Amino acid sequence: MAGLYSVRVSGSISAAHRLPDYPGPCARMHGHNFSVTAELGANALAQGMVIDFVRLRAAMDAVLDRLDHTCLNDQPELDPPTAEVLAAFIYSRLAASLADDRVRVLRVSVEESQGMSATYTEEA
């Protein structure tokens, strides 16, 4: 059985959203300081690393910069703009920008408020 190495990178965005069909206060516009953590893995290391942290940080920053200080409802790909949908969106963008036969995105977690988070991962 092969082992799995993994690394994580975290970042954050400040963004507004509303959940139009939600039967409660979240239907109104409000904001969050979202914390995002991505975990990448590989069965083998290259130069002793899963991935260069500089490359990983740049990829994460590129995705998050597009979302920071925006209204998530203005992003057609985020419908509805929940933490779950946001986690899947960030996962897909990271997977596309870090496409590699050796390295893969394992999961992305989005914490909307302290102690409340959603995680997206693809089944193996």
N, C-alpha and C positions, 0 to 999 in steps of 0.2 A: 504494500500500500504506500502510495506516494504522499509526502507531506505537503503542506500548503503554507507558504509565507504570506503575510499580509501587512499592509501599511495603511495608515489613515491620515487624512488631511481634513481640517475643519476650517470653516469660514462663516461669515454671517452676512445677512442683508437686512435692511429696513425697508419694508414695503407695506402698502395698503391693499386691502381687498374687501370684498363683500360677497356673501353667499346668497344670491337673489331668491332662491327657493327654500331657504332655511327658515324654519318656523321659530325664530328667536332673534335675539339682538345681533347675531352675526350677519343678518340680512342687511344691516346698515354698514356703511363704509367705516372701517377701522383699520388700525395698523398693528404690526408685530415687528419685533426684532427677532428674525428667524435665525437659528443656529443650524448649520448644515455640516454633516460629517459624511465623508465618502471613504469607503474601504476598498482597496484594490488587492488582488492576490495573484500569486504565481506559484507554480510547482517547482520552478527552478529559478535561480538567481542569475543575473547578468552583472558582471563586475561587482558581485557581492550585494546587489540591490534588487528589490522587486521592480522599482522604477526610481529614477532620479527624482528626489523631492522637489527640485527646482522645476522640472517639467510638470510634475503633478500639481504643484502650487499654481503655476501659470495656467494650466487647463482649468482648475477650479475657479481661479479668479476671473477668467474669461467668461465662464458661465454665470457666475454670481454678479459680475459687473453689469451684465445685461438686465438683471432683475432688481438691482439695488436702487432704492428711492424711486420705485415705479408703482403704478397701480397694477396688480397682477391680473385684474379683470381685463386690462388692455392687451394681454398676451393671449391670442386665440388658442395657443396650444395648452393653456392652463384653464380648461373649462370642465368643471368648476375649479376655482383656484384654492383648493384645499391643500393641506400639508401632504396628503397622500399623492395627489396629482403633481404637486411641486417636486416631491422626492423622485417620482418616475421621470419627470421632465429633466431634472438635473442628472439622473442616472443615464438617460439616453444620450444627452449631450456629452457627458464625460466619456461614455463608451465609444461614441463616434470620434471624439478628438484624440483618444488614447488607444485607438485600435491597434492591436498587437496580438500576434499568435501566442505569445507567452503570458502577457498580463491581461487581466480582466477585472472589470468593476464587479465587486461582490455585492455591495449594498450601499444605498444612500439613505441617511436618516435626516429628517427635518424636525427640529424642535420649534414648535410654534409659540409656546409659552412654557415657562419653567415646569418641568415634569410631564409635559405632554408632547409626544413626538410620534411621527409616522415614519415607517421604513419601507423602501422598495427594493426588491431583489428579483432577479429572474431565476426561474427554476432551472436546474442543471439538466 
